[in-house]
Amino acid sequence: MNDIPFFWFILAGVIIVVVAIVIINYFVEKKRTEAFQKVAEEFGFKFLPKGDAGLLGSLSSFYLFSQGHSKKLFNLMRGTTRDLQVCIFDYRYTVGYGKHQKIYQQSVICFEAEDMDLPSFNLRPESFWHKIGAVFGYKDINFDTHPEFSKRYLLRGPDEEEIREVFTPEVLDQLEETNGICIEAEGPQLIYYRSSKRLKPDETKKLMGEGFDILAVFRTPAEE
């Protein structure tokens, strides 16, 4: 009988901690959303705190958006600059269930240009497990002329020949100078992000700069 009050004391303590975490997280996310709204206003972009289901649907074929479940796109900034449609947003998804689930969160920038028609590909840092998988036939497009790039990144896509045409020596030279980035493309769209990394609101300009630098090496102006 003496154990019962102690049990309820522990339970109450756990509930208080959980509620406190939820409340703190709510205010942290609220502050983050408000900060991004100000950034969007500075850029002259439209701000959609709850995101856009249509945009999420249009990106569903990309590797990033095919992973996990409980997917949510939010804190969306959308606008036009340099003749491009630009979207910057937070993205969250969950892998696994119950005690074994893991939530991934990150920031993404998406470009869409009418003068681009890129083959479908995804590029991300190559891990130890990717190298093991290669032994068992896990496909990775490598370039003998750029061993450092091939060592550093995993490049995949359905049409290897078209991808090799896009990854010119100039593209490979620039990408060999980078670390830890992810790039995906298909047709007029290209997305850029760093896996599982959420940017701070004051880092938005930096992300845009990195994104535009990457876009520039892939974007070929339409012929007059």
Backbone hydrogen bonds, N-H to C=O, Kabsch-Sander energy under -0.5 kcal/mol:
donor,donor_aa,acceptor,acceptor_aa,energy
4,I,1,M,-1.1
6,F,2,N,-0.8
7,F,3,D,-2.3
8,W,4,I,-2.3
9,F,5,P,-2.1
10,I,6,F,-2.4
11,L,7,F,-2.6
12,A,8,W,-2.6
13,G,9,F,-2.0
14,V,10,I,-2.3
15,I,11,L,-2.5
16,I,12,A,-2.4
17,V,13,G,-2.2
18,V,14,V,-2.5
19,V,15,I,-2.7
20,A,16,I,-2.4
21,I,17,V,-2.3
22,V,18,V,-2.3
23,I,19,V,-2.5
24,I,20,A,-2.7
25,N,21,I,-2.7
26,Y,22,V,-2.2
27,F,23,I,-2.1
28,V,24,I,-2.3
29,E,25,N,-2.6
30,K,26,Y,-2.3
31,K,27,F,-2.3
32,R,28,V,-2.0
33,T,29,E,-2.6
34,E,30,K,-2.2
35,A,31,K,-2.0
36,F,32,R,-2.2
37,Q,33,T,-2.0
38,K,34,E,-1.6
39,V,35,A,-1.8
40,A,36,F,-2.7
41,E,37,Q,-2.0
42,E,38,K,-2.0
43,F,39,V,-2.0
44,G,40,A,-1.1
45,F,40,A,-2.8
46,K,78,R,-3.1
48,L,76,L,-3.1
51,G,48,L,-1.9
56,L,52,D,-2.0
57,G,53,A,-2.3
58,S,54,G,-2.0
59,L,55,L,-1.1
60,S,57,G,-1.2
62,F,59,L,-2.0
66,S,62,F,-0.5
66,S,63,Y,-1.6
67,Q,64,L,-1.0
69,H,94,T,-2.6
72,K,92,R,-2.6
74,F,90,D,-2.2
75,N,49,P,-2.0
76,L,48,L,-2.3
77,M,88,I,-3.0
78,R,46,K,-2.7
79,G,86,V,-2.3
81,T,84,L,-2.0
84,L,81,T,-1.3
85,Q,112,E,-2.5
86,V,79,G,-3.1
86,V,84,L,-0.6
87,C,110,C,-2.4
88,I,77,M,-2.4
89,F,108,V,-2.3
90,D,74,F,-2.7
91,Y,106,Q,-2.7
92,R,72,K,-2.4
93,Y,104,Y,-2.0
94,T,69,H,-2.9
95,V,102,K,-2.7
100,H,97,Y,-1.9
101,Q,98,G,-1.6
102,K,95,V,-2.6
104,Y,93,Y,-3.0
106,Q,91,Y,-2.1
107,S,197,K,-2.3
108,V,89,F,-2.5
109,I,192,Y,-2.2
110,C,87,C,-3.2
111,F,190,L,-3.2
112,E,85,Q,-1.8
113,A,188,P,-2.2
116,M,113,A,-1.6
118,L,187,G,-2.9
121,F,185,A,-1.8
122,N,156,R,-2.4
123,L,183,I,-3.2
124,R,154,L,-2.1
126,E,152,R,-2.4
131,K,127,S,-1.7
132,I,128,F,-2.0
133,G,129,W,-2.4
134,A,130,H,-1.8
135,V,131,K,-0.8
135,V,132,I,-0.9
136,F,132,I,-0.7
136,F,133,G,-0.9
137,G,134,A,-1.5
138,Y,133,G,-2.7
139,K,137,G,-0.6
141,I,155,L,-2.8
142,N,140,D,-0.7
146,H,143,F,-1.3
150,S,146,H,-2.1
151,K,147,P,-2.1
152,R,148,E,-1.9
153,Y,149,F,-2.6
154,L,124,R,-3.5
155,L,153,Y,-0.6
156,R,122,N,-2.2
160,E,158,P,-0.6
163,I,159,D,-2.1
164,R,160,E,-2.6
165,E,161,E,-1.5
166,V,162,E,-1.5
167,F,163,I,-2.4
168,T,166,V,-2.0
172,L,168,T,-2.7
173,D,169,P,-2.5
174,Q,170,E,-1.8
175,L,171,V,-2.4
176,E,172,L,-1.8
177,E,174,Q,-1.2
178,T,175,L,-1.6
182,C,193,Y,-2.6
183,I,123,L,-2.2
184,E,191,I,-2.1
185,A,121,F,-2.1
186,E,189,Q,-2.3
187,G,118,L,-3.2
189,Q,186,E,-2.0
190,L,111,F,-2.2
191,I,184,E,-2.9
192,Y,109,I,-2.5
193,Y,182,C,-2.0
194,R,107,S,-0.5
197,K,194,R,-1.8
198,R,196,S,-0.5
203,E,200,K,-2.6
204,T,201,P,-1.5
207,L,203,E,-2.2
208,M,204,T,-2.6
209,G,205,K,-2.5
210,E,206,K,-2.5
211,G,207,L,-2.8
212,F,208,M,-2.8
213,D,209,G,-2.0
214,I,210,E,-2.1
215,L,211,G,-2.9
216,A,212,F,-2.2
217,V,213,D,-0.8
217,V,214,I,-0.8
218,F,214,I,-0.7
218,F,215,L,-1.2
219,R,215,L,-2.5
